[in-house]
Amino acid sequence: MKEEIYDLYLQAGTIAATVLSMGAQEIRPGTPILEVVEYVEELVDKEGAGLAFPLNVSINEDAAHDTAMTGDTRVFCEGDVVKLDLGVHIDGYIADTATTIDLGSHSTLLEASEQALERAIERVRPGVTVGELGSAIQGEIESRRFRPVSNLTGHGLDRYIIHKPPNIPNISLQGGAVLKEGMVFAIEPFASTGAGRVSEKPRAEIFQQIGVKPVRLASARRILESIRSRRGMPFARRWLPGEKTDIALSTLLRMQVIRAYPVLSDIPGSLVSQHEHTLIVTDDGCVVTTRL
């Protein structure tokens, strides 16, 4: 990896870690979700970086892909388990990091995902398989009598690309991709009191352009123009200009120009915690870009 690229990954990681910590401090019962989301996203801009994806704020059984809606009236409540998942980029080089805030008494659940992440990081070096990382994650979570979320994984990162191989499982697997020096990826264990599997809810607030086709609908063309600078990175419905965005988004989805990221949730009444860091594999281990 070129030194200038390495430095950009480190810069993005430092900003992501700093902003995530500041955002976490704003989460308390009664605070509006939209207020925190806008605060965190504005902080990223003030730091001179860009958002790799909309800030994810997923609560209780919702594990991933939730974010504030336009005019969102939801507030954080006593007892909530709140996941903050933040992606920051500088010139396309991404840092992806997450933490969980406990508004109740769920410290052991948070400890499960946090320690699973640490045990996996300790094993990262060239020649190790992703299955070995999954084994470390599963062992830490199950030792506390929770379930790892088996159908969510960590993922490789590249310039303007938030998901690419290798996938980093949260459960033990035989073999899998072998880690190599220079790889960049995020490890993100999820610990659950529920089934340990997520499914899609009907609601989606996050989208991503996946194709280019001629579009006749004016409002759909406006959306595509507004997200051009994203270079394929995800965007939020609330970022879009103008009216009639629902019709425009439906049109683009039907044409397979964009894809939706529905909220991913474990069984109702369960609780899910998440912790995540971005790493660069070195010749004898790794550098965690998102650790302060």
Backbone as CSV, one residue per row, in Angstrom:
resi,resn,N_x,N_y,N_z,CA_x,CA_y,CA_z,C_x,C_y,C_z
1,MET,0.840,-1.188,0.000,0.000,0.000,0.000,0.884,1.249,0.000
2,LYS,0.557,2.197,-0.863,1.321,3.432,-0.918,1.161,4.218,0.380
3,GLU,2.228,4.923,0.755,2.222,5.636,2.026,1.123,6.685,2.092
4,GLU,0.874,7.382,0.962,-0.164,8.422,0.985,-1.559,7.838,1.169
5,ILE,-1.797,6.642,0.646,-3.089,5.975,0.835,-3.225,5.504,2.278
6,TYR,-2.169,4.933,2.793,-2.144,4.506,4.202,-2.471,5.690,5.115
7,ASP,-1.873,6.829,4.841,-2.117,8.014,5.664,-3.568,8.475,5.580
8,LEU,-4.178,8.379,4.406,-5.585,8.776,4.266,-6.496,7.839,5.063
9,TYR,-6.187,6.546,5.043,-6.961,5.609,5.868,-6.830,5.967,7.353
10,LEU,-5.616,6.312,7.783,-5.420,6.671,9.186,-6.163,7.956,9.539
11,GLN,-6.112,8.947,8.654,-6.818,10.205,8.910,-8.317,9.977,9.016
12,ALA,-8.866,9.203,8.096,-10.302,8.899,8.137,-10.655,8.180,9.426
13,GLY,-9.794,7.267,9.845,-10.047,6.516,11.068,-10.046,7.385,12.304
14,THR,-9.117,8.311,12.376,-9.054,9.205,13.531,-10.298,10.078,13.614
15,ILE,-10.724,10.597,12.472,-11.941,11.422,12.460,-13.156,10.591,12.850
16,ALA,-13.260,9.382,12.291,-14.404,8.524,12.606,-14.462,8.203,14.087
17,ALA,-13.328,7.853,14.671,-13.291,7.496,16.095,-13.660,8.688,16.964
18,THR,-13.142,9.859,16.620,-13.425,11.065,17.401,-14.892,11.437,17.330
19,VAL,-15.442,11.443,16.124,-16.843,11.830,15.943,-17.783,10.811,16.575
20,LEU,-17.462,9.525,16.440,-18.314,8.496,17.048,-18.370,8.679,18.558
21,SER,-17.237,8.950,19.177,-17.199,9.163,20.619,-18.043,10.374,21.021
22,MET,-17.953,11.446,20.256,-18.731,12.648,20.556,-20.224,12.394,20.379
23,GLY,-20.568,11.650,19.337,-21.976,11.333,19.104,-22.552,10.460,20.199
24,ALA,-21.771,9.491,20.657,-22.241,8.586,21.710,-22.591,9.347,22.972
25,GLN,-21.847,10.417,23.251,-22.095,11.201,24.461,-23.416,11.967,24.416
26,GLU,-23.987,12.108,23.220,-25.244,12.848,23.068,-26.479,11.964,23.247
27,ILE,-26.277,10.660,23.361,-27.415,9.746,23.429,-27.846,9.576,24.879
28,ARG,-29.054,10.038,25.148,-29.638,9.937,26.495,-31.149,9.888,26.350
29,PRO,-31.861,9.343,27.340,-33.324,9.264,27.236,-33.945,10.639,26.984
30,GLY,-34.878,10.670,26.045,-35.589,11.899,25.720,-34.987,12.691,24.579
31,THR,-33.743,12.387,24.187,-33.106,13.111,23.083,-33.647,12.610,21.752
32,PRO,-34.024,13.497,20.835,-34.517,13.065,19.524,-33.425,12.373,18.701
33,ILE,-33.792,11.284,18.053,-32.852,10.554,17.201,-32.347,11.449,16.072
34,LEU,-33.252,12.200,15.444,-32.863,13.062,14.327,-31.827,14.089,14.758
35,GLU,-31.966,14.603,15.954,-31.023,15.604,16.466,-29.609,15.033,16.545
36,VAL,-29.482,13.817,17.051,-28.168,13.188,17.162,-27.598,12.877,15.781
37,VAL,-28.433,12.369,14.896,-27.965,12.029,13.545,-27.436,13.270,12.828
38,GLU,-28.182,14.342,12.874,-27.747,15.562,12.196,-26.476,16.125,12.833
39,TYR,-26.384,16.044,14.145,-25.199,16.522,14.856,-23.959,15.749,14.413
40,VAL,-24.049,14.429,14.383,-22.896,13.598,14.028,-22.512,13.811,12.567
41,GLU,-23.488,13.834,11.691,-23.180,13.998,10.272,-22.566,15.371,9.983
42,GLU,-23.022,16.385,10.687,-22.432,17.723,10.534,-21.003,17.763,11.082
43,LEU,-20.739,17.029,12.157,-19.380,16.971,12.703,-18.399,16.414,11.678
44,VAL,-18.803,15.380,10.965,-17.936,14.786,9.946,-17.567,15.841,8.900
45,ASP,-18.559,16.593,8.472,-18.317,17.644,7.480,-17.366,18.711,8.038
46,LYS,-17.578,19.105,9.284,-16.720,20.125,9.902,-15.280,19.651,10.035
47,GLU,-15.084,18.342,10.151,-13.734,17.786,10.259,-13.051,17.666,8.895
48,GLY,-13.765,18.053,7.839,-13.181,18.023,6.508,-13.232,16.673,5.828
49,ALA,-14.099,15.799,6.321,-14.253,14.465,5.734,-15.660,14.325,5.149
50,GLY,-15.922,13.188,4.517,-17.238,12.898,3.980,-17.823,11.678,4.648
51,LEU,-19.135,11.511,4.500,-19.821,10.333,5.024,-19.759,9.206,4.001
52,ALA,-19.259,8.057,4.435,-19.236,6.893,3.549,-20.624,6.277,3.417
53,PHE,-21.466,6.502,4.418,-22.869,6.089,4.389,-23.590,6.894,5.466
54,PRO,-24.926,6.981,5.404,-25.655,7.712,6.449,-25.396,7.091,7.819
55,LEU,-25.345,7.931,8.838,-25.161,7.403,10.188,-26.272,6.410,10.505
56,ASN,-25.876,5.189,10.873,-26.845,4.169,11.289,-27.111,4.318,12.784
57,VAL,-28.381,4.401,13.142,-28.807,4.400,14.544,-29.857,3.310,14.674
58,SER,-29.467,2.172,15.200,-30.339,1.002,15.275,-30.559,0.647,16.742
59,ILE,-31.814,0.482,17.126,-32.168,0.396,18.539,-32.760,-0.973,18.884
60,ASN,-32.325,-1.517,20.016,-32.855,-2.763,20.583,-32.720,-3.925,19.616
61,GLU,-33.830,-4.528,19.130,-33.703,-5.692,18.254,-33.236,-5.328,16.849
62,ASP,-33.335,-4.042,16.477,-32.823,-3.609,15.176,-31.306,-3.591,15.236
63,ALA,-30.678,-4.364,14.349,-29.225,-4.526,14.398,-28.494,-3.562,13.483
64,ALA,-29.094,-3.225,12.336,-28.362,-2.441,11.348,-29.312,-1.773,10.363
65,HIS,-28.783,-0.749,9.708,-29.394,-0.070,8.565,-30.558,0.849,8.914
66,ASP,-30.738,1.170,10.178,-31.739,2.188,10.498,-31.047,3.543,10.568
67,THR,-31.770,4.576,10.210,-31.290,5.945,10.353,-32.507,6.839,10.507
68,ALA,-32.272,8.097,10.821,-33.392,9.016,11.021,-34.115,9.286,9.713
69,MET,-35.409,9.505,9.826,-36.245,9.911,8.706,-36.407,11.427,8.725
70,THR,-36.812,12.014,7.620,-37.184,13.420,7.601,-38.342,13.633,8.572
71,GLY,-38.194,14.602,9.471,-39.255,14.858,10.441,-39.424,13.769,11.475
72,ASP,-38.397,12.960,11.684,-38.467,11.839,12.628,-38.821,12.348,14.033
73,THR,-39.828,11.740,14.643,-40.259,12.159,15.985,-39.790,11.194,17.068
74,ARG,-39.054,10.165,16.715,-38.603,9.187,17.695,-37.566,9.792,18.637
75,VAL,-37.585,9.329,19.881,-36.589,9.741,20.866,-35.990,8.488,21.507
76,PHE,-34.798,8.628,22.043,-34.196,7.528,22.795,-34.938,7.373,24.116
77,CYS,-35.072,6.118,24.553,-35.851,5.818,25.754,-35.003,5.091,26.793
78,GLU,-35.394,5.224,28.037,-34.760,4.480,29.127,-34.808,2.990,28.804
79,GLY,-33.671,2.319,28.958,-33.601,0.887,28.693,-33.155,0.516,27.293
80,ASP,-33.073,1.496,26.383,-32.672,1.205,25.004,-31.229,0.725,24.913
81,VAL,-30.986,-0.141,23.922,-29.640,-0.514,23.502,-29.451,0.091,22.111
82,VAL,-28.573,1.093,22.013,-28.472,1.915,20.809,-27.141,1.652,20.098
83,LYS,-27.233,1.224,18.843,-26.034,1.032,18.027,-25.802,2.262,17.153
84,LEU,-24.596,2.826,17.225,-24.168,3.897,16.328,-23.111,3.322,15.393
85,ASP,-23.373,3.366,14.095,-22.460,2.823,13.092,-22.129,3.953,12.120
86,LEU,-20.851,4.347,12.087,-20.432,5.532,11.344,-19.387,5.162,10.299
87,GLY,-19.584,5.677,9.085,-18.603,5.525,8.017,-18.111,6.887,7.561
88,VAL,-16.800,7.052,7.557,-16.165,8.319,7.171,-15.183,8.022,6.042
89,HIS,-15.082,8.955,5.086,-14.059,8.771,4.055,-13.324,10.073,3.791
90,ILE,-12.077,9.934,3.381,-11.279,11.041,2.855,-10.802,10.617,1.475
91,ASP,-11.278,11.351,0.463,-10.930,11.030,-0.925,-11.260,9.577,-1.264
92,GLY,-12.337,9.060,-0.643,-12.791,7.708,-0.935,-12.234,6.632,-0.037
93,TYR,-11.244,6.933,0.785,-10.638,5.932,1.661,-11.392,5.919,2.991
94,ILE,-11.955,4.763,3.329,-13.040,4.662,4.302,-12.591,4.132,5.650
95,ALA,-13.192,4.697,6.689,-13.118,4.151,8.048,-14.538,3.836,8.488
96,ASP,-14.756,2.623,8.931,-16.083,2.144,9.340,-15.972,1.682,10.785
97,THR,-16.773,2.280,11.672,-16.653,1.970,13.094,-18.015,2.063,13.764
98,ALA,-18.186,1.325,14.842,-19.479,1.317,15.541,-19.280,1.070,17.021
99,THR,-20.237,1.560,17.782,-20.269,1.300,19.214,-21.717,1.168,19.649
100,THR,-21.919,0.680,20.873,-23.262,0.521,21.429,-23.351,1.296,22.728
101,ILE,-24.456,2.006,22.885,-24.703,2.801,24.089,-25.842,2.144,24.856
102,ASP,-25.602,1.917,26.130,-26.560,1.217,26.994,-27.345,2.236,27.818
103,LEU,-28.639,2.357,27.540,-29.502,3.244,28.323,-30.289,2.457,29.372
104,GLY,-29.856,1.224,29.593,-30.482,0.384,30.611,-29.416,-0.275,31.462
105,SER,-29.575,-1.566,31.676,-28.601,-2.322,32.475,-28.222,-3.588,31.708
106,HIS,-27.522,-3.388,30.604,-27.186,-4.484,29.693,-25.687,-4.547,29.455
107,SER,-24.903,-4.296,30.507,-23.458,-4.179,30.347,-22.813,-5.466,29.823
108,THR,-23.340,-6.618,30.230,-22.735,-7.882,29.782,-22.967,-8.105,28.297
109,LEU,-24.118,-7.687,27.795,-24.395,-7.794,26.358,-23.424,-6.922,25.566
110,LEU,-23.178,-5.702,26.030,-22.221,-4.826,25.353,-20.810,-5.390,25.432
111,GLU,-20.473,-5.931,26.593,-19.151,-6.532,26.771,-18.933,-7.675,25.790
112,ALA,-19.998,-8.417,25.479,-19.871,-9.581,24.594,-19.390,-9.171,23.204
113,SER,-20.006,-8.163,22.602,-19.581,-7.753,21.260,-18.247,-7.019,21.301
114,GLU,-18.017,-6.245,22.363,-16.766,-5.497,22.456,-15.571,-6.430,22.626
115,GLN,-15.682,-7.415,23.504,-14.580,-8.348,23.715,-14.415,-9.301,22.535
116,ALA,-15.509,-9.637,21.860,-15.409,-10.449,20.646,-14.582,-9.717,19.591
117,LEU,-14.798,-8.436,19.469,-14.020,-7.626,18.535,-12.539,-7.635,18.916
118,GLU,-12.242,-7.457,20.182,-10.844,-7.426,20.625,-10.153,-8.768,20.385
119,ARG,-10.855,-9.874,20.668,-10.235,-11.190,20.475,-9.953,-11.436,18.984
120,ALA,-10.852,-10.980,18.124,-10.634,-11.154,16.686,-9.452,-10.312,16.212
121,ILE,-9.379,-9.065,16.676,-8.275,-8.190,16.284,-6.935,-8.799,16.685
122,GLU,-6.871,-9.404,17.862,-5.627,-10.019,18.340,-5.117,-11.107,17.392
123,ARG,-6.003,-11.705,16.629,-5.623,-12.819,15.755,-5.290,-12.385,14.333
124,VAL,-5.474,-11.118,14.023,-5.275,-10.660,12.645,-3.782,-10.568,12.316
125,ARG,-3.392,-11.312,11.271,-2.039,-11.254,10.713,-2.066,-12.031,9.403
126,PRO,-1.103,-11.827,8.544,-1.081,-12.585,7.291,-1.069,-14.090,7.540
127,GLY,-1.843,-14.811,6.741,-1.905,-16.265,6.843,-3.057,-16.788,7.662
128,VAL,-3.665,-15.943,8.483,-4.828,-16.347,9.274,-6.060,-16.369,8.369
129,THR,-6.966,-17.312,8.598,-8.196,-17.360,7.809,-9.306,-16.574,8.505
130,VAL,-10.270,-16.137,7.722,-11.408,-15.415,8.311,-12.214,-16.330,9.221
131,GLY,-12.186,-17.632,8.943,-12.883,-18.574,9.812,-12.335,-18.572,11.228
132,GLU,-11.017,-18.359,11.373,-10.410,-18.271,12.700,-10.901,-17.038,13.444
133,LEU,-11.102,-15.936,12.735,-11.636,-14.728,13.364,-13.074,-14.971,13.822
134,GLY,-13.852,-15.640,12.988,-15.225,-15.965,13.362,-15.294,-16.856,14.590
135,SER,-14.354,-17.779,14.698,-14.312,-18.664,15.867,-14.050,-17.868,17.143
136,ALA,-13.128,-16.907,17.072,-12.836,-16.069,18.238,-14.052,-15.252,18.640
137,ILE,-14.750,-14.716,17.637,-15.943,-13.898,17.901,-17.039,-14.738,18.548
138,GLN,-17.337,-15.886,17.953,-18.400,-16.737,18.483,-18.090,-17.189,19.907
139,GLY,-16.843,-17.545,20.152,-16.477,-18.022,21.480,-16.691,-16.980,22.555
140,GLU,-16.299,-15.747,22.303,-16.465,-14.680,23.289,-17.934,-14.394,23.562
141,ILE,-18.731,-14.359,22.510,-20.153,-14.037,22.682,-20.882,-15.157,23.403
142,GLU,-20.645,-16.392,22.985,-21.354,-17.517,23.591,-20.895,-17.771,25.023
143,SER,-19.672,-17.383,25.356,-19.210,-17.567,26.732,-20.018,-16.721,27.707
144,ARG,-20.690,-15.705,27.177,-21.554,-14.853,28.017,-23.031,-15.193,27.816
145,ARG,-23.276,-16.314,27.160,-24.625,-16.867,26.965,-25.498,-15.999,26.064
146,PHE,-24.858,-15.338,25.099,-25.590,-14.648,24.043,-25.310,-15.348,22.723
147,ARG,-26.001,-14.926,21.681,-25.807,-15.516,20.355,-25.140,-14.509,19.419
148,PRO,-24.116,-14.935,18.679,-23.608,-14.079,17.616,-24.636,-14.025,16.482
149,VAL,-24.751,-12.897,15.826,-25.679,-12.799,14.692,-24.992,-13.427,13.480
150,SER,-25.502,-14.580,13.084,-24.783,-15.422,12.124,-24.866,-14.917,10.689
151,ASN,-25.893,-14.152,10.356,-26.027,-13.701,8.968,-25.693,-12.219,8.786
152,LEU,-24.865,-11.683,9.692,-24.204,-10.400,9.483,-22.701,-10.633,9.566
153,THR,-21.951,-9.910,8.771,-20.508,-10.121,8.720,-19.771,-8.794,8.649
154,GLY,-18.482,-8.843,9.014,-17.592,-7.768,8.650,-17.300,-7.847,7.162
155,HIS,-16.493,-6.921,6.650,-16.375,-6.817,5.192,-15.116,-6.053,4.806
156,GLY,-14.633,-6.355,3.612,-13.518,-5.612,3.064,-13.931,-4.205,2.671
157,LEU,-12.936,-3.328,2.589,-13.144,-1.934,2.200,-12.160,-1.575,1.094
158,ASP,-12.595,-0.668,0.222,-11.713,-0.170,-0.826,-12.139,1.261,-1.136
159,ARG,-11.465,1.890,-2.045,-11.769,3.291,-2.334,-13.194,3.433,-2.868
160,TYR,-14.013,4.167,-2.141,-15.438,4.396,-2.436,-16.270,3.114,-2.382
161,ILE,-15.729,2.032,-1.865,-16.443,0.754,-1.799,-16.541,0.334,-0.338
162,ILE,-17.787,0.178,0.163,-17.967,-0.147,1.580,-18.119,-1.632,1.848
163,HIS,-18.395,-2.421,0.810,-18.507,-3.873,1.011,-17.820,-4.597,-0.141
164,LYS,-16.805,-5.369,0.198,-16.128,-6.219,-0.780,-15.499,-7.378,0.001
165,PRO,-15.058,-8.432,-0.673,-14.366,-9.501,0.047,-13.095,-8.961,0.694
166,PRO,-12.669,-9.572,1.824,-13.271,-10.762,2.430,-14.396,-10.411,3.397
167,ASN,-15.388,-11.289,3.481,-16.378,-11.184,4.541,-15.801,-11.812,5.814
168,ILE,-16.015,-11.133,6.941,-15.495,-11.608,8.219,-16.665,-12.156,9.026
169,PRO,-16.794,-13.479,9.163,-17.973,-14.053,9.815,-17.977,-13.792,11.318
170,ASN,-19.163,-13.833,11.878,-19.323,-13.727,13.325,-19.514,-15.086,13.980
171,ILE,-19.356,-16.131,13.194,-19.432,-17.494,13.706,-18.246,-18.286,13.174
172,SER,-17.961,-19.395,13.816,-16.830,-20.230,13.437,-17.101,-20.926,12.106
173,LEU,-16.159,-20.787,11.182,-16.248,-21.455,9.894,-14.909,-22.116,9.583
174,GLN,-14.957,-23.189,8.818,-13.731,-23.839,8.396,-13.116,-23.056,7.236
175,GLY,-11.866,-22.657,7.412,-11.148,-22.027,6.304,-11.671,-20.639,5.971
176,GLY,-11.912,-20.436,4.678,-12.321,-19.126,4.197,-11.123,-18.351,3.689
177,ALA,-11.346,-17.097,3.359,-10.283,-16.253,2.814,-9.105,-16.173,3.766
178,VAL,-7.921,-16.097,3.194,-6.685,-15.979,3.975,-6.261,-14.515,3.982
179,LEU,-5.949,-13.990,5.166,-5.563,-12.588,5.288,-4.181,-12.365,4.690
180,LYS,-4.050,-11.208,4.000,-2.791,-10.844,3.367,-2.418,-9.419,3.743
181,GLU,-1.134,-9.151,3.781,-0.653,-7.805,4.086,-1.267,-6.795,3.121
182,GLY,-1.725,-5.667,3.663,-2.330,-4.618,2.843,-3.839,-4.686,2.749
183,MET,-4.437,-5.798,3.174,-5.899,-5.876,3.189,-6.469,-4.833,4.154
184,VAL,-7.597,-4.245,3.765,-8.325,-3.309,4.629,-9.728,-3.870,4.820
185,PHE,-10.145,-4.012,6.059,-11.491,-4.539,6.301,-11.994,-4.105,7.666
186,ALA,-13.296,-4.261,7.852,-13.949,-3.966,9.126,-14.409,-5.261,9.757
187,ILE,-14.172,-5.395,11.053,-14.692,-6.514,11.852,-15.810,-5.940,12.704
188,GLU,-16.998,-6.568,12.676,-18.132,-6.015,13.440,-18.992,-7.113,14.062
189,PRO,-18.582,-7.581,15.239,-19.404,-8.575,15.945,-20.727,-7.983,16.438
190,PHE,-21.771,-8.799,16.335,-23.087,-8.487,16.897,-23.440,-9.584,17.893
191,ALA,-23.806,-9.192,19.099,-24.249,-10.146,20.124,-25.730,-9.930,20.379
192,SER,-26.494,-11.025,20.467,-27.952,-10.910,20.557,-28.520,-11.757,21.680
193,THR,-29.598,-11.240,22.294,-30.382,-12.036,23.232,-31.456,-12.839,22.514
194,GLY,-31.560,-12.657,21.190,-32.631,-13.283,20.420,-32.175,-14.525,19.686
195,ALA,-32.612,-14.634,18.420,-32.356,-15.835,17.628,-30.945,-15.884,17.064
196,GLY,-30.273,-14.737,17.003,-28.958,-14.703,16.389,-29.017,-14.687,14.876
197,ARG,-30.159,-14.306,14.326,-30.327,-14.106,12.879,-31.210,-12.888,12.670
198,VAL,-30.887,-12.108,11.658,-31.699,-10.929,11.358,-32.495,-11.155,10.084
199,SER,-33.611,-10.446,10.005,-34.421,-10.447,8.794,-34.776,-9.009,8.452
200,GLU,-35.263,-8.803,7.244,-35.547,-7.454,6.763,-36.906,-6.970,7.229
201,LYS,-36.940,-5.761,7.741,-38.199,-5.079,8.018,-38.676,-4.396,6.734
202,PRO,-39.956,-4.016,6.663,-40.445,-3.354,5.442,-39.830,-1.977,5.209
203,ARG,-39.360,-1.326,6.268,-38.921,0.062,6.147,-37.465,0.153,5.696
204,ALA,-37.197,1.061,4.757,-35.832,1.339,4.302,-35.663,2.847,4.154
205,GLU,-34.616,3.374,4.753,-34.285,4.795,4.647,-32.930,5.013,3.980
206,ILE,-32.217,3.918,3.706,-30.880,4.000,3.112,-30.888,3.278,1.769
207,PHE,-30.242,3.903,0.780,-30.235,3.385,-0.585,-28.837,3.539,-1.179
208,GLN,-28.629,2.865,-2.316,-27.331,2.910,-2.978,-27.518,2.759,-4.476
209,GLN,-26.843,3.575,-5.248,-26.908,3.429,-6.702,-26.079,2.228,-7.128
210,ILE,-26.683,1.381,-7.965,-25.995,0.161,-8.409,-25.940,0.039,-9.927
211,GLY,-26.571,0.984,-10.633,-26.586,0.893,-12.083,-26.812,2.245,-12.731
212,VAL,-26.643,2.274,-14.061,-26.862,3.488,-14.838,-27.774,3.140,-16.014
213,LYS,-28.940,3.793,-16.063,-29.897,3.592,-17.148,-30.558,4.927,-17.476
214,PRO,-31.057,5.087,-18.703,-31.815,6.302,-19.025,-33.090,6.356,-18.181
215,VAL,-33.346,7.506,-17.565,-34.502,7.671,-16.680,-35.340,8.844,-17.187
216,ARG,-36.635,8.618,-17.393,-37.491,9.664,-17.943,-38.096,10.551,-16.861
217,LEU,-38.394,9.982,-15.690,-39.078,10.729,-14.638,-38.158,11.836,-14.103
218,ALA,-38.646,13.076,-14.148,-37.817,14.227,-13.777,-37.343,14.139,-12.327
219,SER,-38.223,13.743,-11.417,-37.836,13.671,-10.006,-36.788,12.589,-9.775
220,ALA,-36.842,11.510,-10.555,-35.831,10.456,-10.451,-34.490,10.949,-10.988
221,ARG,-34.533,11.724,-12.066,-33.284,12.287,-12.596,-32.656,13.250,-11.595
222,ARG,-33.493,14.007,-10.869,-32.964,14.924,-9.853,-32.244,14.158,-8.750
223,ILE,-32.814,13.019,-8.356,-32.165,12.202,-7.336,-30.806,11.724,-7.819
224,LEU,-30.744,11.216,-9.038,-29.480,10.708,-9.563,-28.427,11.812,-9.654
225,GLU,-28.866,13.008,-10.020,-27.927,14.130,-10.084,-27.428,14.493,-8.691
226,SER,-28.328,14.440,-7.697,-27.953,14.833,-6.334,-26.995,13.840,-5.686
227,ILE,-27.003,12.579,-6.132,-26.137,11.563,-5.529,-24.917,11.238,-6.387
228,ARG,-24.750,11.960,-7.479,-23.622,11.674,-8.378,-22.283,11.704,-7.642
229,SER,-22.126,12.685,-6.760,-20.859,12.829,-6.040,-20.612,11.697,-5.046
230,ARG,-21.634,10.883,-4.750,-21.469,9.760,-3.821,-20.617,8.647,-4.421
231,ARG,-20.501,8.604,-5.739,-19.706,7.579,-6.422,-20.101,6.176,-6.002
232,GLY,-21.400,5.974,-5.832,-21.905,4.648,-5.500,-21.998,4.350,-4.021
233,MET,-21.570,5.272,-3.159,-21.723,5.046,-1.723,-23.169,5.323,-1.304
234,PRO,-23.655,4.666,-0.258,-25.063,4.795,0.136,-25.463,6.223,0.527
235,PHE,-26.764,6.478,0.414,-27.324,7.780,0.757,-28.634,7.578,1.514
236,ALA,-29.089,8.631,2.195,-30.333,8.572,2.969,-31.458,9.267,2.216
237,ARG,-32.653,8.757,2.414,-33.834,9.390,1.829,-33.910,10.870,2.240
238,ARG,-33.577,11.157,3.514,-33.714,12.533,4.010,-32.709,13.491,3.387
239,TRP,-31.690,12.982,2.696,-30.731,13.850,2.005,-31.251,14.357,0.669
240,LEU,-32.333,13.785,0.167,-32.744,14.031,-1.213,-33.479,15.354,-1.355
241,PRO,-33.276,16.050,-2.472,-33.929,17.347,-2.694,-35.339,17.192,-3.242
242,GLY,-36.137,18.220,-3.043,-37.437,18.291,-3.692,-38.489,17.393,-3.088
243,GLU,-39.614,17.320,-3.786,-40.752,16.515,-3.369,-40.855,15.263,-4.241
244,LYS,-41.874,14.447,-3.985,-42.152,13.236,-4.769,-40.973,12.261,-4.754
245,THR,-40.217,12.267,-3.658,-39.068,11.366,-3.617,-39.489,9.903,-3.518
246,ASP,-40.635,9.621,-2.883,-41.070,8.232,-2.758,-41.344,7.620,-4.119
247,ILE,-42.035,8.363,-4.975,-42.323,7.871,-6.326,-41.026,7.699,-7.108
248,ALA,-40.144,8.681,-6.983,-38.877,8.612,-7.704,-38.031,7.428,-7.245
249,LEU,-37.960,7.219,-5.934,-37.191,6.086,-5.416,-37.796,4.764,-5.871
250,SER,-39.123,4.664,-5.849,-39.781,3.430,-6.303,-39.459,3.148,-7.761
251,THR,-39.428,4.193,-8.563,-39.098,4.034,-9.979,-37.669,3.528,-10.148
252,LEU,-36.740,4.145,-9.437,-35.333,3.741,-9.542,-35.100,2.336,-8.999
253,LEU,-35.829,1.964,-7.955,-35.737,0.596,-7.436,-36.254,-0.406,-8.462
254,ARG,-37.388,-0.093,-9.062,-37.986,-0.999,-10.054,-37.067,-1.181,-11.261
255,MET,-36.381,-0.108,-11.620,-35.460,-0.166,-12.765,-34.110,-0.773,-12.390
256,GLN,-33.921,-1.076,-11.111,-32.661,-1.625,-10.587,-31.481,-0.682,-10.830
257,VAL,-31.784,0.616,-10.731,-30.733,1.636,-10.756,-30.192,1.842,-9.344
258,ILE,-31.062,1.672,-8.342,-30.647,1.738,-6.949,-31.113,0.474,-6.230
259,ARG,-30.552,0.237,-5.075,-31.017,-0.830,-4.191,-31.330,-0.216,-2.841
260,ALA,-32.203,-0.879,-2.096,-32.562,-0.425,-0.750,-31.829,-1.248,0.290
261,TYR,-31.592,-0.624,1.450,-31.052,-1.311,2.615,-32.125,-1.313,3.706
262,PRO,-33.013,-2.302,3.705,-34.032,-2.353,4.755,-33.394,-2.508,6.140
263,VAL,-34.113,-2.049,7.153,-33.678,-2.255,8.531,-33.586,-3.752,8.787
264,LEU,-32.494,-4.185,9.414,-32.274,-5.592,9.726,-32.500,-5.816,11.208
265,SER,-33.340,-6.785,11.532,-33.807,-6.927,12.912,-33.843,-8.380,13.347
266,ASP,-33.465,-8.618,14.616,-33.663,-9.917,15.252,-35.121,-9.983,15.738
267,ILE,-35.484,-11.018,16.469,-36.882,-11.209,16.852,-37.357,-10.071,17.772
268,PRO,-38.649,-9.726,17.694,-39.182,-8.649,18.540,-38.913,-8.909,20.021
269,GLY,-38.501,-7.840,20.718,-38.236,-7.946,22.139,-36.819,-8.324,22.492
270,SER,-36.024,-8.683,21.482,-34.627,-9.030,21.746,-33.782,-7.761,21.766
271,LEU,-32.524,-7.926,22.150,-31.575,-6.824,22.196,-30.293,-7.241,21.475
272,VAL,-29.736,-6.322,20.708,-28.513,-6.603,19.950,-27.489,-5.518,20.241
273,SER,-26.253,-5.930,20.514,-25.148,-4.976,20.652,-24.174,-5.177,19.503
274,GLN,-23.412,-4.124,19.184,-22.465,-4.144,18.067,-21.248,-3.306,18.423
275,HIS,-20.065,-3.795,18.039,-18.851,-2.991,18.078,-18.062,-3.269,16.803
276,GLU,-17.382,-2.239,16.306,-16.721,-2.379,14.998,-15.479,-1.501,14.917
277,HIS,-14.446,-2.054,14.282,-13.242,-1.293,13.953,-12.823,-1.607,12.520
278,THR,-12.081,-0.674,11.930,-11.446,-0.882,10.629,-9.964,-1.170,10.851
279,LEU,-9.432,-2.129,10.089,-8.049,-2.574,10.256,-7.325,-2.620,8.918
280,ILE,-6.022,-2.424,8.985,-5.135,-2.669,7.854,-4.166,-3.768,8.272
281,VAL,-4.092,-4.839,7.488,-3.193,-5.957,7.815,-1.753,-5.544,7.494
282,THR,-0.876,-5.742,8.464,0.545,-5.448,8.284,1.327,-6.755,8.179
283,ASP,2.644,-6.647,8.054,3.438,-7.865,7.863,3.454,-8.754,9.090
284,ASP,3.184,-8.168,10.292,3.236,-8.972,11.520,1.995,-8.821,12.392
285,GLY,0.932,-8.262,11.859,-0.295,-8.077,12.645,-1.245,-7.140,11.933
286,CYS,-1.635,-6.052,12.604,-2.556,-5.113,11.975,-2.466,-3.756,12.662
287,VAL,-2.962,-2.757,11.973,-3.161,-1.420,12.521,-4.653,-1.173,12.571
288,VAL,-5.170,-0.768,13.725,-6.582,-0.438,13.871,-6.719,1.061,13.612
289,THR,-7.335,1.412,12.502,-7.386,2.835,12.120,-8.386,3.629,12.932
290,THR,-9.372,2.959,13.525,-10.484,3.642,14.176,-10.405,3.603,15.701
291,ARG,-9.220,3.349,16.215,-9.041,3.352,17.671,-8.339,4.634,18.096
292,LEU,-8.927,5.352,19.039,-8.312,6.591,19.519,-7.081,6.291,20.376
